[in-house]
Amino acid sequence: MKNLLFYFSTSRVGGIVSSVKIVDKERLDQLAAKILLKTGKKLTQQDLLGLCVQFTDEKLDEFIANILRASRVWDEEEIRSLGKRYISDLGEGTESLSEEVDEVLYGDE
């Protein structure tokens, strides 16, 4: 998961001016291009980030679950258990073994 880095600053009297530094600007541009192709609407980076924040707020539980899955640290006992469960039987039907392990480690994607 790539990170977006945000810097916020206030500098205007009577209001807030936000400044955002985007680490993965190319990916944001690609997202804007995909939206333009599918909807015919060109969004500014500010509008796109605002919509992303709104969408994330509406789907907060799902977003947090994705963060937790991406940052999951497995201890030695869990790894051994997975090994016994998935790696010890390499007989018939192991074609989907990799997919099953990925699903256990990273969840449905």
N, C-alpha and C positions, 0 to 999 in steps of 0.2 A: 504494500500500500504506500503510495507516494504521499508526502506531506505537503500541505499548503501552509506557508508561514505568514502570519498576519502581524502587522505593526499598526497600532492605532495611536493617533495623536490628536490633540485638540489645539487649534491655533487661531480660531476665528472668534472675535468678541461676539457674544450673544448666540453662538451656535457651535456645533461640533463638526469639524472637518476630519474625515477618516482617511488614512493612508494605508494601503494594503500592499505588502510585498509578497509576490507570488513566486514560490520556488519552482513550481512545475507549470510555468506559463504556457508551454507548448501544449500540454494536455488540456488546459482551459480553453485555448484557442481551437483545438480539435473538437471539444465539446460544443463550442459556439458554432463551429462549421456544421456539425451534425444536426444541430437544432435548426440552423438556417436551411439545410437541405430538406429536412423533414417537414418544416412548418412554413418556410418562406419568410420567417421573421428573423431579423438580425438583432441580436441582443448585445448591449454593451457589457463589458466585463463586470461593471458595477451591478447591472440588472441581473446578470447570470449568477453572480455570487449571492445576491439578495434572494433570488429564487431557490438557490441551493440551500441557503440557511433556512428559508421557510419550509422547504420540503423536508429537510433533516429534522426540524423542530416537530413537524407533523408525524414523522416516522422515527421518533427518538429512540424508542425501545429497540427497534430493528437496527438502527445505526449503532447503538451501544453494543448490541450482540455481535455485530461485525467487528467492532473494535476489540472486543474481548477475544473473539476467535483469532483475530490476526496477531494478538499479543500473547496468546496462550503459551505458557512454559510447561513442558512435560517433565515430571520427575522420573527417576530411573525405574521405579516400580511400575508406573503407567506404561513406559516404553516396553518393559519386559512383558507386561500383560498383553499389549498390542502384538508383540512378537509371537507370543504363544497363540493368540487368537487368529492372526492373519498370515504369519509367515511359516509356521510349522507345517501346515498342510499345503503342499505345492502340487497336489494332484489335480484331478479333473476340475474344471471350472475356475482356474486361476487367472483366466484372461482379464477378469474385472477386478483382480486383486488390487492393482494400483489405484483404481477409482474408489474402491471401498476404503482403502487406507486414507486417501485424501479426504473422503467424506467424513471419516471419524476425526481426523486431525483438524480439518478446516471447516467442516459443516457443509451444508448444501449450498452450491453456488451456481 
